[in-house]
Amino acid sequence: MGLLASGTLMLSFTIYVTYVYGGSFEFIPCSCAGIFRNISWELHLYINITLTIMTAIAAYLYKHSLARNTG
């Protein structure tokens, strides 16, 4: 359940970053803290897409491991 929730949040945030990077806002609505503070919105988008894909792969692998273990 946690994997599904984190994947949903990551997908939502990726869509948000896509809108920001695409210029949908007149100003950038937030500044990110931590390691993302000094990167461009383009790189931020690539990181989010990568993490979203990794979450989808993990969910796929988890689903298939359950199917193998239950017969």
N, CA, C and O atoms as a MOPAC input file, in Angstrom:
PM7 MOZYME 1SCF
protein

 N      0.82600 1    -1.19000 1     0.00000 1
 C      0.00000 1     0.00000 1     0.00000 1
 C      0.87500 1     1.26100 1     0.00000 1
 O      0.55800 1     2.25000 1    -0.66200 1
 N      1.96600 1     1.20800 1     0.74600 1
 C      2.87100 1     2.35400 1     0.81200 1
 C      3.53500 1     2.63300 1    -0.52700 1
 O      3.74200 1     3.78900 1    -0.89700 1
 N      3.86500 1     1.57800 1    -1.24500 1
 C      4.47800 1     1.73400 1    -2.56700 1
 C      3.50700 1     2.42200 1    -3.52700 1
 O      3.90100 1     3.30500 1    -4.28900 1
 N      2.26300 1     2.02400 1    -3.48700 1
 C      1.24100 1     2.64800 1    -4.32300 1
 C      1.03800 1     4.11800 1    -3.94800 1
 O      0.90400 1     4.97400 1    -4.82200 1
 N      1.01800 1     4.40100 1    -2.65500 1
 C      0.84400 1     5.78300 1    -2.20100 1
 C      2.02400 1     6.65900 1    -2.60800 1
 O      1.83300 1     7.78300 1    -3.07200 1
 N      3.24300 1     6.14900 1    -2.43800 1
 C      4.40700 1     6.95200 1    -2.82800 1
 C      4.47500 1     7.13400 1    -4.33300 1
 O      4.89500 1     8.18900 1    -4.80900 1
 N      4.06900 1     6.12300 1    -5.08800 1
 C      4.03900 1     6.25400 1    -6.54600 1
 C      3.02900 1     7.29700 1    -6.99600 1
 O      3.29000 1     8.06700 1    -7.92000 1
 N      1.88100 1     7.31800 1    -6.34100 1
 C      0.85700 1     8.31200 1    -6.66400 1
 C      1.34400 1     9.72300 1    -6.34600 1
 O      1.15400 1    10.64400 1    -7.14000 1
 N      1.96600 1     9.88800 1    -5.19300 1
 C      2.51400 1    11.20300 1    -4.83900 1
 C      3.61400 1    11.63700 1    -5.80300 1
 O      3.67600 1    12.80000 1    -6.20000 1
 N      4.47900 1    10.69700 1    -6.17700 1
 C      5.56700 1    11.02900 1    -7.09900 1
 C      5.01700 1    11.41400 1    -8.46100 1
 O      5.51200 1    12.35400 1    -9.08300 1
 N      4.01100 1    10.70800 1    -8.93100 1
 C      3.39300 1    11.03600 1   -10.21000 1
 C      2.74200 1    12.42000 1   -10.14300 1
 O      2.86500 1    13.21000 1   -11.07800 1
 N      2.06000 1    12.70800 1    -9.05700 1
 C      1.43000 1    14.01900 1    -8.88800 1
 C      2.46900 1    15.13300 1    -8.89400 1
 O      2.28200 1    16.16400 1    -9.54000 1
 N      3.55700 1    14.92200 1    -8.17600 1
 C      4.59800 1    15.94000 1    -8.12800 1
 C      5.28800 1    16.08400 1    -9.47900 1
 O      5.68600 1    17.18900 1    -9.84900 1
 N      5.43600 1    15.00200 1   -10.21500 1
 C      6.03100 1    15.07300 1   -11.55300 1
 C      5.14700 1    15.89400 1   -12.48500 1
 O      5.65700 1    16.68100 1   -13.28300 1
 N      3.84800 1    15.72500 1   -12.39700 1
 C      2.92400 1    16.52400 1   -13.20400 1
 C      3.04100 1    18.00000 1   -12.82900 1
 O      3.04600 1    18.86500 1   -13.70500 1
 N      3.13400 1    18.28600 1   -11.54200 1
 C      3.30000 1    19.66100 1   -11.07400 1
 C      4.59100 1    20.28100 1   -11.62500 1
 O      4.57700 1    21.40300 1   -12.13200 1
 N      5.69100 1    19.55500 1   -11.52600 1
 C      6.97600 1    20.07400 1   -12.02600 1
 C      6.90600 1    20.27600 1   -13.53700 1
 O      7.50500 1    21.21600 1   -14.05900 1
 N      6.18600 1    19.41200 1   -14.24600 1
 C      6.00400 1    19.57300 1   -15.69500 1
 C      5.31100 1    20.89300 1   -15.99900 1
 O      5.70900 1    21.60300 1   -16.92300 1
 N      4.27600 1    21.23000 1   -15.23200 1
 C      3.59000 1    22.50800 1   -15.42500 1
 C      4.49500 1    23.69700 1   -15.13100 1
 O      4.48800 1    24.68500 1   -15.86400 1
 N      5.26900 1    23.60000 1   -14.06300 1
 C      6.18800 1    24.68900 1   -13.72300 1
 C      7.23800 1    24.85500 1   -14.81000 1
 O      7.49900 1    25.96900 1   -15.26400 1
 N      7.84300 1    23.74300 1   -15.22800 1
 C      8.88200 1    23.78900 1   -16.25600 1
 C      8.32100 1    24.27300 1   -17.59200 1
 O      9.01500 1    24.95600 1   -18.34500 1
 N      7.07600 1    23.92500 1   -17.88600 1
 C      6.44300 1    24.32700 1   -19.13600 1
 C      6.01500 1    25.78200 1   -19.16900 1
 O      5.53500 1    26.26200 1   -20.19700 1
 N      6.17900 1    26.48700 1   -18.06400 1
 C      5.85300 1    27.90900 1   -18.04100 1
 C      4.39000 1    28.20100 1   -17.77500 1
 O      3.89500 1    29.26200 1   -18.15500 1
 N      3.69600 1    27.29200 1   -17.13700 1
 C      2.28000 1    27.49800 1   -16.85600 1
 C      2.03600 1    28.52500 1   -15.75700 1
 O      0.91400 1    29.00500 1   -15.59200 1
 N      3.06500 1    28.85800 1   -15.01700 1
 C      2.93600 1    29.83300 1   -13.94200 1
 C      3.66700 1    31.11100 1   -14.31900 1
 O      4.70000 1    31.06500 1   -14.98700 1
 N      3.14300 1    32.23800 1   -13.89700 1
 C      3.80000 1    33.52100 1   -14.15900 1
 C      5.07000 1    33.65200 1   -13.33800 1
 O      6.02400 1    34.30300 1   -13.76500 1
 N      5.08600 1    33.04500 1   -12.17500 1
 C      6.26800 1    33.00900 1   -11.32500 1
 C      6.40400 1    31.59700 1   -10.77800 1
 O      5.43000 1    30.84500 1   -10.74200 1
 N      7.60100 1    31.23900 1   -10.35500 1
 C      7.81200 1    29.90500 1    -9.79700 1
 C      7.20500 1    29.88700 1    -8.39600 1
 O      7.61600 1    30.66300 1    -7.53300 1
 N      6.23500 1    29.01200 1    -8.16600 1
 C      5.46700 1    29.06200 1    -6.93600 1
 C      6.18900 1    28.61200 1    -5.66800 1
 O      5.70400 1    28.87400 1    -4.56700 1
 N      7.31800 1    27.95300 1    -5.79200 1
 C      8.02700 1    27.53100 1    -4.58300 1
 C      9.50600 1    27.35600 1    -4.89500 1
 O      9.91800 1    27.31600 1    -6.05400 1
 N     10.28100 1    27.25400 1    -3.84300 1
 C     11.68200 1    26.87000 1    -4.00300 1
 C     11.90000 1    25.62100 1    -3.17700 1
 O     11.46300 1    25.54500 1    -2.02800 1
 N     12.55700 1    24.66400 1    -3.74300 1
 C     12.73300 1    23.38400 1    -3.06600 1
 C     13.91100 1    23.45500 1    -2.11200 1
 O     14.87500 1    24.18700 1    -2.33600 1
 N     13.81200 1    22.69600 1    -1.06600 1
 C     14.87700 1    22.66700 1    -0.06300 1
 C     15.82100 1    21.50200 1    -0.33900 1
 O     15.57300 1    20.67700 1    -1.21900 1
 N     16.87200 1    21.45200 1     0.40600 1
 C     17.79900 1    20.32700 1     0.31900 1
 C     18.59400 1    20.30000 1    -0.97200 1
 O     19.01400 1    21.34300 1    -1.47200 1
 N     18.80300 1    19.10200 1    -1.51300 1
 C     19.66500 1    18.94700 1    -2.68200 1
 C     19.04200 1    19.51900 1    -3.94400 1
 O     19.75600 1    19.78200 1    -4.91200 1
 N     17.72800 1    19.71900 1    -3.95800 1
 C     17.06100 1    20.20500 1    -5.15900 1
 C     17.07600 1    21.72500 1    -5.27200 1
 O     16.58500 1    22.26900 1    -6.26100 1
 N     17.61300 1    22.40100 1    -4.30900 1
 C     17.62300 1    23.85600 1    -4.32100 1
 C     18.44800 1    24.42200 1    -5.47800 1
 O     18.07900 1    25.44500 1    -6.05500 1
 N     19.53800 1    23.78100 1    -5.81500 1
 C     20.47600 1    24.33500 1    -6.79300 1
 C     20.40100 1    23.69200 1    -8.17200 1
 O     21.30300 1    23.88100 1    -8.98800 1
 N     19.34400 1    22.93700 1    -8.44200 1
 C     19.23400 1    22.33000 1    -9.76200 1
 C     18.15200 1    23.02800 1   -10.56800 1
 O     17.27500 1    23.69300 1   -10.01600 1
 N     18.22700 1    22.86600 1   -11.86900 1
 C     17.23300 1    23.49900 1   -12.74500 1
 C     15.91600 1    22.72900 1   -12.69000 1
 O     15.86700 1    21.58200 1   -12.24700 1
 N     14.84800 1    23.38800 1   -13.15200 1
 C     13.55800 1    22.71400 1   -13.20000 1
 C     13.58400 1    21.55900 1   -14.19600 1
 O     12.87700 1    20.56800 1   -14.01400 1
 N     14.39500 1    21.67900 1   -15.24700 1
 C     14.51000 1    20.59400 1   -16.22400 1
 C     15.11300 1    19.35300 1   -15.58100 1
 O     14.59900 1    18.24800 1   -15.75000 1
 N     16.20800 1    19.53700 1   -14.83900 1
 C     16.82600 1    18.40000 1   -14.16400 1
 C     15.88700 1    17.83800 1   -13.09800 1
 O     15.81500 1    16.62300 1   -12.91500 1
 N     15.17700 1    18.70500 1   -12.40400 1
 C     14.20000 1    18.27700 1   -11.41500 1
 C     13.14600 1    17.38200 1   -12.07300 1
 O     12.75100 1    16.36000 1   -11.51100 1
 N     12.70000 1    17.76900 1   -13.25400 1
 C     11.71800 1    16.98000 1   -13.98700 1
 C     12.27700 1    15.61200 1   -14.35300 1
 O     11.59300 1    14.60100 1   -14.19600 1
 N     13.51300 1    15.57100 1   -14.84000 1
 C     14.13100 1    14.28900 1   -15.20000 1
 C     14.26800 1    13.37100 1   -13.98100 1
 O     14.02900 1    12.16700 1   -14.07500 1
 N     14.64700 1    13.94000 1   -12.85600 1
 C     14.76600 1    13.14800 1   -11.63000 1
 C     13.40500 1    12.59400 1   -11.22900 1
 O     13.29200 1    11.42000 1   -10.87700 1
 N     12.38000 1    13.42500 1   -11.28000 1
 C     11.03600 1    12.97400 1   -10.91700 1
 C     10.53300 1    11.88000 1   -11.85000 1
 O      9.93500 1    10.90500 1   -11.39500 1
 N     10.76800 1    12.03100 1   -13.14200 1
 C     10.34800 1    11.00400 1   -14.09900 1
 C     11.07000 1     9.69100 1   -13.80400 1
 O     10.45000 1     8.62700 1   -13.82000 1
 N     12.36000 1     9.75600 1   -13.53800 1
 C     13.14300 1     8.56000 1   -13.22400 1
 C     12.60900 1     7.87600 1   -11.97100 1
 O     12.42900 1     6.65900 1   -11.96200 1
 N     12.35500 1     8.64300 1   -10.91700 1
 C     11.85100 1     8.06000 1    -9.68200 1
 C     10.44500 1     7.48600 1    -9.85400 1
 O     10.11400 1     6.46700 1    -9.24900 1
 N      9.62300 1     8.13200 1   -10.66900 1
 C      8.28300 1     7.62000 1   -10.93800 1
 C      8.35300 1     6.29400 1   -11.68700 1
 O      7.61100 1     5.36500 1   -11.37100 1
 N      9.23400 1     6.20000 1   -12.66900 1
 C      9.41700 1     4.95400 1   -13.41700 1
 C      9.94700 1     3.85500 1   -12.49700 1
 O      9.50800 1     2.70700 1   -12.58100 1
 N     10.88300 1     4.20200 1   -11.62600 1
 C     11.42000 1     3.21000 1   -10.69300 1
 C     10.33500 1     2.69200 1    -9.75000 1
 O     10.31800 1     1.50700 1    -9.41700 1
 N      9.43400 1     3.57000 1    -9.32000 1
 C      8.32900 1     3.15000 1    -8.46200 1
 C      7.38600 1     2.22200 1    -9.21200 1
 O      6.91100 1     1.23200 1    -8.65500 1
 N      7.11200 1     2.53800 1   -10.47400 1
 C      6.24100 1     1.67900 1   -11.28600 1
 C      6.87500 1     0.30600 1   -11.49300 1
 O      6.17900 1    -0.70800 1   -11.43400 1
 N      8.17100 1     0.25800 1   -11.73300 1
 C      8.87100 1    -1.02200 1   -11.89600 1
 C      8.81800 1    -1.81900 1   -10.59600 1
 O      8.58700 1    -3.02800 1   -10.61700 1
 N      9.03200 1    -1.14700 1    -9.46900 1
 C      8.97900 1    -1.82600 1    -8.17100 1
 C      7.58900 1    -2.40300 1    -7.92100 1
 O      7.47000 1    -3.52500 1    -7.42800 1
 N      6.54500 1    -1.66200 1    -8.25000 1
 C      5.17200 1    -2.15600 1    -8.06600 1
 C      4.91600 1    -3.35300 1    -8.96800 1
 O      4.28700 1    -4.32300 1    -8.54600 1
 N      5.39100 1    -3.29800 1   -10.19000 1
 C      5.24400 1    -4.41200 1   -11.13600 1
 C      5.95400 1    -5.66100 1   -10.61300 1
 O      5.38800 1    -6.75400 1   -10.61600 1
 N      7.19300 1    -5.48800 1   -10.16600 1
 C      7.95600 1    -6.62600 1    -9.65300 1
 C      7.31400 1    -7.19500 1    -8.39000 1
 O      7.28200 1    -8.41200 1    -8.20400 1
 N      6.80800 1    -6.33200 1    -7.53100 1
 C      6.14600 1    -6.78500 1    -6.31000 1
 C      4.88800 1    -7.59200 1    -6.64300 1
 O      4.64000 1    -8.64800 1    -6.06000 1
 N      4.11200 1    -7.08200 1    -7.57800 1
 C      2.88300 1    -7.78500 1    -7.98000 1
 C      3.21700 1    -9.17500 1    -8.52500 1
 O      2.54300 1   -10.14900 1    -8.19000 1
 N      4.24000 1    -9.26700 1    -9.35100 1
 C      4.58900 1   -10.55800 1    -9.95100 1
 C      5.25900 1   -11.49400 1    -8.94500 1
 O      5.15300 1   -12.71200 1    -9.08400 1
 N      5.93400 1   -10.96100 1    -7.95100 1
 C      6.50000 1   -11.83400 1    -6.92800 1
 C      5.40900 1   -12.42100 1    -6.04800 1
 O      5.51800 1   -13.56000 1    -5.59500 1
 N      4.34300 1   -11.63600 1    -5.80200 1
 C      3.20500 1   -12.16700 1    -5.06300 1
 C      2.51100 1   -13.27700 1    -5.83800 1
 O      2.11600 1   -14.29100 1    -5.26300 1
 N      2.36200 1   -13.08100 1    -7.15200 1
 C      1.69800 1   -14.07000 1    -7.99800 1
 C      2.48700 1   -15.37400 1    -8.01900 1
 O      1.89000 1   -16.45000 1    -8.02000 1
 N      3.81300 1   -15.30100 1    -8.03600 1
 C      4.63800 1   -16.50800 1    -8.04100 1
 C      4.57200 1   -17.23200 1    -6.70700 1
 O      4.57300 1   -18.46200 1    -6.65700 1
 N      4.51300 1   -16.45700 1    -5.61900 1
 C      4.50300 1   -17.07700 1    -4.30300 1
 C      3.16100 1   -17.70400 1    -3.94000 1
 O      3.10400 1   -18.60100 1    -3.09900 1
 N      2.08000 1   -17.23600 1    -4.56900 1
 C      0.75900 1   -17.77800 1    -4.24400 1
 C      0.31500 1   -18.85000 1    -5.22000 1
 O     -0.74800 1   -19.44800 1    -5.05300 1
 N      1.11900 1   -19.09100 1    -6.22900 1
 C      0.80900 1   -20.20300 1    -7.10700 1
 C      0.31200 1   -19.79400 1    -8.41400 1
 O      0.01100 1   -20.64200 1    -9.25400 1

